[in-house]
Amino acid sequence: MIMKKKAMILGAVTFLFIGTASFVGCGNSGEKPAQEEAVKTEEVAHDHKHYQCPMDCEEGKVYEAEGSCPVCKMDLKEV
């Protein structure tokens, strides 16, 4: 009886540990490296102006004309 109880506790602890590790390990913090963003804006640097959503809803997408973001409806800002 005591062995069964220990085995159940060990199994539960193992399950919780693996579940927590996979949740934390696979999570995406949502932060982007600053270097990656800088490269995207340098790639589109031309002689004319470009505009981008200040919330970066479309992950670096730029527009050639002023307007509003199609996702969040905020005014695009010049980059």
Residue frames relative to the residue before (quaternion, step in Angstrom):
aa qw qx qy qz dx dy dz
M 1.0000 0.0000 0.0000 0.0000 0.00 0.00 0.00
I 0.6723 0.4879 -0.3001 0.4690 3.58 0.90 -0.90
M 0.6324 0.5326 -0.3313 0.4546 3.61 1.03 -0.74
K 0.6292 0.5314 -0.3311 0.4605 3.58 1.04 -0.78
K 0.6566 0.5142 -0.3044 0.4601 3.56 0.96 -0.91
K 0.6568 0.5033 -0.3062 0.4707 3.60 0.95 -0.88
A 0.6520 0.5136 -0.3147 0.4605 3.57 0.97 -0.83
M 0.6517 0.5069 -0.3165 0.4671 3.59 0.99 -0.79
I 0.6512 0.5019 -0.3144 0.4745 3.59 0.97 -0.83
L 0.6513 0.5090 -0.3125 0.4680 3.58 0.95 -0.89
G 0.6485 0.5182 -0.3119 0.4623 3.59 0.98 -0.81
A 0.6613 0.5023 -0.3041 0.4667 3.58 0.95 -0.87
V 0.6535 0.5039 -0.3133 0.4700 3.59 0.95 -0.87
T 0.6451 0.5169 -0.3151 0.4661 3.60 0.96 -0.85
F 0.6469 0.5212 -0.3107 0.4618 3.57 0.95 -0.91
L 0.6716 0.4907 -0.2962 0.4696 3.59 0.90 -0.92
F 0.6487 0.5202 -0.3222 0.4524 3.58 0.95 -0.83
I 0.6833 0.4737 -0.2896 0.4741 3.59 0.85 -0.95
G 0.6439 0.5271 -0.3190 0.4538 3.59 0.97 -0.82
T 0.6757 0.4824 -0.2896 0.4763 3.56 0.92 -0.90
A 0.6569 0.5165 -0.3149 0.4500 3.58 0.92 -0.88
S 0.6844 0.4689 -0.3052 0.4674 3.60 0.90 -0.79
F 0.6275 0.5315 -0.3371 0.4583 3.58 1.06 -0.69
V 0.7028 0.4472 -0.2628 0.4868 3.59 0.87 -0.93
G 0.6859 0.5126 -0.2901 0.4274 3.59 0.90 -0.88
C 0.7471 0.3947 -0.2170 0.4888 3.58 1.02 -0.73
G 0.4816 0.6928 -0.4267 0.3255 3.56 1.24 -0.14
N 0.2688 -0.7263 0.6103 0.1667 3.52 -1.21 0.64
S 0.3682 -0.7686 0.4792 0.2098 3.55 -0.55 1.12
G 0.4751 -0.6881 0.4321 0.3378 3.58 1.22 -0.29
E 0.5838 0.5653 -0.3809 0.4410 3.57 1.23 -0.16
K 0.2323 -0.7591 0.5939 0.1306 3.53 -1.05 0.80
P 0.5292 -0.6136 0.4630 0.3593 3.56 -1.02 0.64
A 0.5321 -0.6479 0.4446 0.3152 3.56 -0.92 0.90
Q 0.6121 0.5659 -0.3479 0.4291 3.55 1.06 -0.72
E 0.6433 0.5306 -0.3238 0.4470 3.60 0.96 -0.83
E 0.6639 0.4945 -0.3052 0.4707 3.59 0.94 -0.85
A 0.6390 0.5324 -0.3300 0.4465 3.57 0.98 -0.80
V 0.6367 0.5252 -0.3313 0.4572 3.58 0.99 -0.78
K 0.6539 0.5210 -0.3232 0.4433 3.59 0.91 -0.86
T 0.6949 0.4532 -0.2950 0.4741 3.60 0.89 -0.82
E 0.6214 0.5255 -0.3513 0.4630 3.62 1.09 -0.57
E 0.6168 0.5711 -0.3454 0.4173 3.58 1.04 -0.72
V 0.7549 0.3782 -0.2056 0.4948 3.59 1.03 -0.71
A 0.4350 0.7009 -0.4652 0.3211 3.58 1.25 0.15
H 0.1160 0.7771 -0.6025 0.1401 3.55 -0.47 1.27
D 0.7311 -0.4115 0.3041 0.4514 3.57 -1.24 -0.34
H 0.7264 0.3914 -0.2494 0.5069 3.62 1.12 -0.38
K 0.6152 -0.5874 0.3957 0.3463 3.56 -1.26 0.43
H 0.1570 -0.7556 0.6289 0.0942 3.51 -1.27 0.60
Y 0.2024 -0.7801 0.5860 0.0840 3.55 -1.14 0.71
Q 0.0524 -0.7965 0.6019 -0.0231 3.51 -1.10 0.83
C 0.5648 -0.5873 0.4548 0.3594 3.57 -1.18 0.58
P 0.4582 -0.6915 0.4768 0.2907 3.62 -0.84 0.88
M 0.6660 0.4726 -0.3003 0.4928 3.61 1.20 -0.40
D 0.3192 -0.7817 0.4703 0.2567 3.60 1.36 -0.13
C 0.0756 0.8486 -0.5144 0.0977 3.56 0.97 0.94
E 0.7792 0.3160 -0.1597 0.5172 3.56 1.01 -0.78
E 0.5115 -0.7197 0.3756 0.2818 3.55 1.19 0.73
G 0.8386 -0.2267 0.0822 0.4885 3.57 0.54 1.17
K 0.4587 0.6804 -0.4634 0.3344 3.60 1.21 -0.06
V 0.1310 -0.7946 0.5910 0.0458 3.57 -0.95 0.91
Y 0.2527 -0.7467 0.6003 0.1347 3.52 -1.27 0.54
E 0.4501 -0.6993 0.4910 0.2594 3.57 -1.15 0.58
A 0.7466 0.3161 -0.2003 0.5501 3.59 1.22 -0.20
E 0.5585 -0.5842 0.4630 0.3639 3.56 -1.19 0.55
G 0.2659 0.7518 -0.5772 0.1759 3.54 -1.21 0.45
S 0.5426 -0.5901 0.4596 0.3823 3.54 -1.12 -0.64
C 0.5935 -0.5747 0.4350 0.3583 3.52 -1.22 0.58
P 0.4329 -0.7145 0.4790 0.2696 3.61 -0.81 0.92
V 0.6557 0.5129 -0.3155 0.4555 3.61 1.19 -0.39
C 0.8364 0.1699 -0.0633 0.5173 3.61 0.61 -1.13
K 0.4262 -0.7485 0.4138 0.2947 3.61 1.34 -0.05
M 0.4280 0.6743 -0.4902 0.3491 3.65 1.18 0.36
D 0.5772 -0.5724 0.4478 0.3723 3.58 -1.21 0.51
L 0.4478 -0.6735 0.5199 0.2747 3.56 -0.98 0.89
K 0.2550 -0.7565 0.5874 0.1329 3.57 -1.12 0.76
E 0.5396 -0.6248 0.4592 0.3281 3.55 -1.13 0.72
V 0.1529 -0.7765 0.6057 0.0826 3.56 -1.04 0.87
